[in-house]
Amino acid sequence: MLDLKQFEVWFITGSQHLYGEDTLRQVDEHSQIIAHYLDDAAQVPVRVIFKPVVKSPDEIYNIIQEANSATHCIGIIAWMHTFSPAKMWIRGLQILQKPLLHLHTQYNRDIPWAEIDMDFMNLNQSAHGDREFGFMMTRMRLNRKVIVGHWQQDHVVEGIGQWARVAAGRHDLKGGKFVRFGDNMREVAVTDGDKVAAEMTFGFSVNTYAVGDLVAVINQVSDAEIAALTAEYADAYQLAAGLETGGLRHQALRDAARIELGLKYFLTDGNFKGYTNTFEDLHGMKQLPGIGSQRMMAAGYGYAGEGDWKTSAMVRALKVMASGLPGGNSFMEDYTYHFNPANNLVLGSHMLEICPSIAKGKPSAEVHALGIGGKEDPVRLVFNAPAGPALNVSLVDMGNRFRLLVNEVEAVEATESLPKLPVARVLWKPQPDMQTGCAAWIYAGGAHHTAFSQNLTTEHIETFAEMVGVELVVIDKNTTLRQLKNELRWSEAYYR
């Protein structure tokens, strides 16, 4: 996936000329030490770049203008070491286009009880300097992240790293391009939406390309490239009988490899970050892309089926946020239920396209009949997912706004072999329980498609929602239907 070290967040400290050169020199030194510490911290996946202390409205305006135009700058960390009169920040904050983290810290962890004097008090004023700054951001109705604590404490460093991951995901969507091969699956509501509003809100564009445009690229793939990729399949996966070279169904594997390579070249040449397709529009293709879509996701591309460009974009965003973390992120669908009172479960899957980044063990490459789409039997990777906490994230278009919906779930081990189910799958228990979780999802208008994450938390999604300014609905262990329905009513009133 992406190397997040290509991105930067700028560490900007506020003060004022009132304090004199000696105090300002110490402010500068302390700020450099903190910035360098965060830059070296393993928990922070991006570069943290120290910027000279700002002391006037012009300096503040200029540094924020510079941050806005800096290609690799994805956000700003602001800290008021001393008192920095907040009216100085108005012009700068008015033009700020990057996410902002307000670090409420101080250089010293402890009060030096025996030595503290007025010089110390004069220098270390963040306890009230940050409150002055915080008032102005609240007065200006600015979304931002606030983290409180000493800069060397684990929860502070981890919180900064978490925010930086989300800022990277948000930055990646800005100007991102997604392909919709064909159109939406006919008559389906939730997978459609307002692409203009999405580009205004999130920054990514979605444009339709004919399947014939993709087929033209697929048909140009050489036999040598196909042979190399089928050999890669044999090394990476357990090939089902007949798919090996010379096997009765090896041609199906070659056809799948040709499709994958065509997808790869189309997406690479067009600088696209994800795509969606539908089995209702496969003109000129031998198979519905199965293993190809799975492997494109594993390579970091966003994907969703049936024309669902919103979920494709969310899969991409989550993959960027989670770069370098163990576990994976995938397109997902709530497929069927296990309503055993002693063990309620959801079986999550899709016809073919679940990302192997979430697999437990070595996936099996298999070819089976697909009773939909009217094409030849497609190759797909079959596997189970491991147990552990996870998220289902859904982005839905509510007409006058976008809503991000999160359900915290607990994935469980598959105890049955499922010998006749030839697809990748996950079993999970929705929080707080099956009845409440599913009802809450339906009340909130959640889609049947989701982005499934093994390595991100609800706080990541909450921070993302605040960065882009969209509604967030969370279903977790504390959810009750009465409270959730009230929250939905309040949201309707707010956005009306």
ABEGO torsion letter per residue (X at the ends): XBBAAABBBBBBBBBBAAAEAAAAAAAAAAAAAAAAAAAABAABABBBBBBBBBABAAAAAAAAAAAAABAABAEBBBBBABBBBAAAAAAAAAABABBBBBBBBBABABBBAAABBAAAAAABAAAAAAAAAAAAAAAAGBBBBBBBEBAABAAAAAAAAAAAAAAAAAAAABGBBBBBBEBBBBGBAAABEBAAAAAAAAGBBBBBBBAAAAAAAAAABBAAAAAAAAAAAAAABBBBBGABBGBAAAAAAAAAAAAAAAAAAAAAAAGBAEBBBBAABABGBABBBBAAAAAAAAAGBBBBBGGBAAAAAAAAAAAAAABGBBEBBBBBBBABBBABAABBBBBBBBAABBBAAABBEBBBBBBBBBABGGBBBBBBBBBBBBBEBBBBBBBBBAGABBBBBBBBBBBBBBABAGAABBBBBBBBBBOABAAAAAAAAAAAGBBABBBBBAABBAAAAAAAAAAAGBBBBBBBAABBAAAAAAAAAAAAAAAX
